[in-house]
């Protein structure tokens, strides 16, 4: 489904098999040319949906000249390599996000690093195996792609007559970027701010100095300082009231912090143990997005 949200700017809703069931890409047009912000997930029917939606506004996949990625989770970047192959599009993302992608393509060394990381979180061997299986599935859904240039925090990019700023917002993922159209107060938020749920926060298994929650809260403050009139997220409806939504998300994390403090007062616990207490049994797969990177919280 394609929806016009601003002059020459469209939201394209694509399928995905996870809980939210859909993911948005955004298409900005200039004459025949198209800039895509995220590309959706590589799965049955997704490319055909993208192709059909572009055709409905008189464009083809081959008209995509530029791709901007908010982050490199599989539902946001999975078809990037396919689109690059068909259109020779230029690709822009943060250097940190590109490094995550490079790590994700490393096969056996990726699996070895994941096993070490999750074992240090106290995850039992059986459940580490389940996480590895999920990682392998995600790897199969991302076609390799090649960056043309890296984005830098606060820089202004242009496409046709439209200007937009790259706003670095790590937390949900290392290297996450939002795109802010200042003249309209329009924010393409990726997974940084969602309308219904607080975004999951992902560790960087290659860099345990990256603190997802601290980074995320700092990134919320960066958005709070901008004159945002409307938010267009990677999932869910577009909405206004940025300040109110940011306050709600902060409140959620403050309440969760209090709960965690109560838990660790009882004694040292692993990240896996705390996850089980908060989310219940059978929550192993949530560890792939768990926000703590220290194996023992004291």
C-alpha positions as CSV (number, residue, x, y, z in Angstrom):
1,X,0.0,0.0,0.0
2,X,1.3,3.5,-0.9
3,X,0.2,6.7,0.8
4,X,1.1,10.3,0.0
5,X,2.3,12.0,3.2
6,X,3.8,15.2,1.7
7,X,4.6,16.8,-1.6
8,X,6.4,14.1,-3.6
9,X,6.9,12.0,-0.5
10,X,5.1,8.6,-0.1
11,X,4.9,5.9,2.6
12,X,5.1,2.4,1.2
13,X,3.9,-0.4,3.5
14,X,5.5,-3.7,2.9
15,X,4.9,-7.2,4.5
16,X,7.1,-8.8,7.1
17,X,6.5,-12.1,9.1
18,X,7.2,-10.7,12.6
19,X,4.8,-9.5,15.3
20,X,4.1,-6.1,13.8
21,X,3.3,-7.7,10.4
22,X,4.4,-4.7,8.3
23,X,7.3,-2.2,7.8
24,X,7.3,1.1,6.0
25,X,9.7,2.4,3.4
26,X,9.5,6.0,2.2
27,X,9.9,7.2,-1.4
28,X,10.8,10.8,-2.3
29,X,10.5,11.7,-6.0
30,X,12.1,14.3,-8.2
31,X,11.0,14.0,-11.8
32,X,11.5,10.4,-12.7
33,X,14.0,9.8,-10.0
34,X,13.3,8.2,-6.6
35,X,15.1,8.3,-3.3
36,X,14.1,5.4,-0.9
37,X,14.4,5.7,2.8
38,X,14.7,2.0,3.9
39,X,13.9,-0.8,1.6
40,X,11.8,-3.4,3.5
41,X,12.4,-7.0,4.2
42,X,13.5,-9.6,1.7
43,X,10.6,-12.1,1.7
44,X,8.0,-13.5,-0.6
45,X,5.9,-10.8,-2.1
46,X,7.8,-7.8,-0.7
47,X,9.7,-6.9,-3.9
48,X,6.5,-7.3,-6.0
49,X,4.6,-5.0,-3.6
50,X,7.3,-2.4,-3.8
51,X,7.4,-2.6,-7.6
52,X,3.6,-2.3,-7.8
53,X,3.5,0.7,-5.5
54,X,6.2,2.6,-7.3
55,X,4.4,1.8,-10.6
56,X,1.2,3.4,-9.2
57,X,3.0,6.7,-9.0
58,X,4.6,6.3,-12.4
59,X,8.0,5.1,-11.3
60,X,10.0,1.8,-11.5
61,X,12.5,0.2,-9.2
62,X,15.0,1.1,-11.9
63,X,14.2,4.8,-11.2
64,X,15.7,4.5,-7.6
65,X,18.8,6.6,-7.7
66,X,19.5,6.9,-4.0
67,X,18.9,4.8,-0.9
68,X,19.1,6.1,2.7
69,X,19.0,3.6,5.5
70,X,17.9,4.3,9.1
71,X,19.6,1.1,10.3
72,X,20.5,-2.4,9.2
73,X,18.0,-4.6,10.8
74,X,16.7,-7.1,8.3
75,X,13.2,-5.6,8.0
76,X,14.6,-2.2,7.0
77,X,17.5,-3.1,4.7
78,X,16.8,-6.6,3.4
79,X,16.0,-5.6,-0.2
80,X,18.8,-3.0,-0.5
81,X,21.2,-5.2,-2.4
82,X,18.4,-6.3,-4.8
83,X,17.4,-2.8,-5.5
84,X,21.1,-1.7,-6.0
85,X,21.6,-4.5,-8.5
86,X,18.6,-3.5,-10.5
87,X,19.0,0.3,-10.4
88,X,22.7,0.9,-9.5
89,X,21.4,3.2,-6.7
90,X,23.8,5.1,-4.5
91,X,23.6,4.0,-0.8
92,X,24.0,6.2,2.3
93,X,24.0,5.1,5.9
94,X,26.0,5.7,9.0
95,X,29.5,4.3,9.3
96,X,28.5,2.4,12.5
97,X,25.5,0.8,10.7
98,X,27.7,-0.2,7.8
99,X,30.1,-1.9,10.2
100,X,27.2,-3.8,11.7
101,X,26.3,-5.0,8.2
102,X,29.9,-6.0,7.5
103,X,30.0,-8.1,10.7
104,X,26.7,-9.6,9.8
105,X,28.1,-11.0,6.6
106,X,31.0,-12.7,8.3
107,X,29.4,-16.1,8.6
108,X,31.3,-18.4,11.0
109,X,33.0,-15.6,12.8
110,X,29.7,-13.9,13.4
111,X,28.3,-17.1,14.9
112,X,31.4,-17.5,17.1
113,X,31.1,-13.9,18.4
114,X,27.4,-14.4,19.1
115,X,28.0,-17.6,21.0
116,X,30.6,-15.8,23.2
117,X,28.4,-12.7,23.7
118,X,25.2,-14.5,24.7
119,X,27.0,-17.1,26.8
120,X,28.5,-14.2,28.8
121,X,24.9,-13.0,29.4
122,X,24.2,-16.2,31.2
123,X,22.2,-17.8,28.4
124,X,22.2,-21.6,28.6
125,X,23.8,-23.4,25.7
126,X,20.5,-24.8,24.4
127,X,19.1,-21.3,24.2
128,X,22.2,-19.9,22.6
129,X,21.6,-22.4,19.9
130,X,18.1,-21.0,19.4
131,X,19.5,-17.5,19.1
132,X,22.1,-18.6,16.6
133,X,19.3,-20.2,14.5
134,X,17.5,-16.9,14.5
135,X,20.6,-15.0,13.5
136,X,21.1,-17.4,10.6
137,X,17.5,-16.8,9.5
138,X,18.1,-13.0,9.6
139,X,21.3,-13.3,7.6
140,X,19.4,-15.1,4.9
141,X,17.0,-12.2,4.6
142,X,19.7,-9.5,3.9
143,X,21.2,-9.4,0.4
144,X,24.8,-7.9,0.6
145,X,25.0,-4.2,-0.4
146,X,27.7,-1.6,-0.9
147,X,27.8,1.8,0.7
148,X,28.5,4.8,-1.6
149,X,29.1,7.3,1.2
150,X,28.6,7.6,5.0
151,X,26.2,9.9,6.7
152,X,27.4,12.3,9.4
153,X,25.4,13.6,12.4
154,X,23.7,16.9,11.6
155,X,24.7,17.0,8.0
156,X,22.2,18.3,5.4
157,X,21.5,16.2,2.3
158,X,19.4,17.2,-0.7
159,X,17.3,15.3,-3.3
160,X,15.9,17.6,-5.9
161,X,14.7,20.7,-4.2
162,X,14.2,19.0,-0.8
163,X,16.6,19.3,2.0
164,X,16.8,16.9,5.0
165,X,19.1,16.4,7.9
166,X,20.7,13.2,9.2
167,X,20.1,12.9,12.9
168,X,22.1,10.2,14.7
169,X,19.9,8.3,17.1
170,X,21.6,5.1,18.3
171,X,19.8,2.9,20.8
172,X,17.4,0.7,19.0
173,X,20.4,-0.2,16.9
174,X,24.0,1.0,16.8
175,X,24.2,3.5,13.9
176,X,20.5,4.3,13.7
177,X,19.7,7.5,11.9
178,X,16.5,9.6,11.5
179,X,15.9,12.0,8.7
180,X,14.5,15.4,9.4
181,X,12.8,17.7,6.8
182,X,13.2,20.9,8.8
183,X,11.1,23.1,6.4
184,X,8.1,20.9,7.1
185,X,9.0,19.7,10.6
186,X,8.7,16.1,9.2
187,X,10.7,13.3,10.8
188,X,11.3,9.9,9.1
189,X,12.0,8.1,12.4
190,X,12.8,4.6,11.5
191,X,12.4,2.6,14.7
192,X,13.6,5.3,17.0
193,X,10.1,6.5,18.0
194,X,7.1,4.3,17.4
195,X,3.4,5.2,18.1
196,X,2.3,2.3,20.2
197,X,5.3,0.5,21.7
198,X,8.7,1.5,23.1
199,X,11.3,0.3,20.5
200,X,13.4,-2.6,21.5
201,X,17.1,-1.8,22.2
202,X,19.8,-3.8,20.6
203,X,23.3,-4.6,21.9
204,X,26.3,-4.5,19.5
205,X,27.8,-8.0,20.1
206,X,31.2,-6.7,18.7
207,X,31.3,-3.6,20.9
208,X,30.3,-4.1,24.5
209,X,31.1,-0.4,25.2
210,X,28.0,0.5,23.3
211,X,25.2,1.1,25.9
212,X,21.9,0.9,24.1
213,X,19.7,2.4,26.8
214,X,22.0,5.3,27.6
215,X,22.4,6.0,23.9
216,X,18.7,5.7,23.3
217,X,17.8,8.2,26.0
218,X,20.4,10.7,24.7
219,X,18.9,10.2,21.2
220,X,15.4,11.0,22.4
221,X,16.8,14.3,23.8
222,X,18.3,15.0,20.4
223,X,14.9,14.6,18.7
224,X,13.2,16.6,21.5
225,X,15.4,19.6,20.6
226,X,14.1,19.6,17.0
227,X,10.9,21.4,15.9
228,X,9.2,18.2,14.9
229,X,5.6,18.6,13.7
230,X,5.0,15.0,12.5
231,X,6.6,11.7,13.0
232,X,6.6,9.0,10.3
233,X,7.9,5.8,11.8
234,X,9.1,2.4,10.4
235,X,6.0,0.7,11.9
236,X,2.5,1.9,12.7
237,X,0.7,5.1,11.9
238,X,2.2,8.6,11.4
239,X,1.5,10.9,14.3
240,X,2.2,14.3,15.8
241,X,2.8,15.1,19.5
242,X,6.5,14.3,19.5
243,X,7.1,15.8,22.9
244,X,4.2,13.8,24.5
245,X,5.3,10.5,23.0
246,X,8.9,11.0,24.1
247,X,7.6,11.7,27.6
248,X,5.7,8.4,27.5
249,X,8.7,6.4,26.4
250,X,10.9,8.0,29.1
251,X,8.3,7.1,31.7
252,X,8.3,3.5,30.5
253,X,12.1,3.2,30.9
254,X,12.0,5.0,34.3
255,X,9.5,2.4,35.5
256,X,11.5,-0.4,34.1
257,X,14.6,1.0,35.8
258,X,12.9,0.9,39.2
259,X,11.8,-2.7,38.6
260,X,15.4,-3.7,37.7
261,X,16.8,-2.0,40.8
262,X,14.4,-4.0,42.9
263,X,15.6,-7.2,41.2
264,X,19.3,-6.6,41.6
265,X,18.9,-5.6,45.2
266,X,18.3,-9.3,45.8
267,X,21.8,-10.2,44.6
268,X,23.9,-10.4,41.4
269,X,22.0,-11.7,38.3
270,X,22.8,-12.3,34.7
271,X,21.0,-10.4,31.9
272,X,19.4,-13.7,31.0
273,X,18.1,-14.2,34.5
274,X,16.6,-10.7,34.6
275,X,15.0,-11.1,31.2
276,X,13.3,-14.3,32.3
277,X,11.9,-12.6,35.4
278,X,10.6,-9.6,33.4
279,X,9.3,-11.4,30.3
280,X,8.6,-14.9,31.6
281,X,9.7,-18.3,30.4
282,X,10.1,-18.8,26.7
283,X,11.4,-15.3,26.1
284,X,14.8,-16.3,24.8
285,X,14.5,-14.7,21.4
286,X,14.0,-11.4,23.1
287,X,17.7,-11.5,24.0
288,X,18.7,-10.7,20.5
289,X,17.3,-7.2,21.3
290,X,18.1,-7.1,25.0
291,X,19.4,-3.7,26.2
292,X,22.1,-4.8,28.6
293,X,25.6,-5.7,27.5
294,X,27.2,-6.5,30.8
295,X,27.0,-10.2,31.7
296,X,26.4,-9.6,35.4
297,X,24.5,-6.6,36.8
298,X,25.4,-5.7,40.4
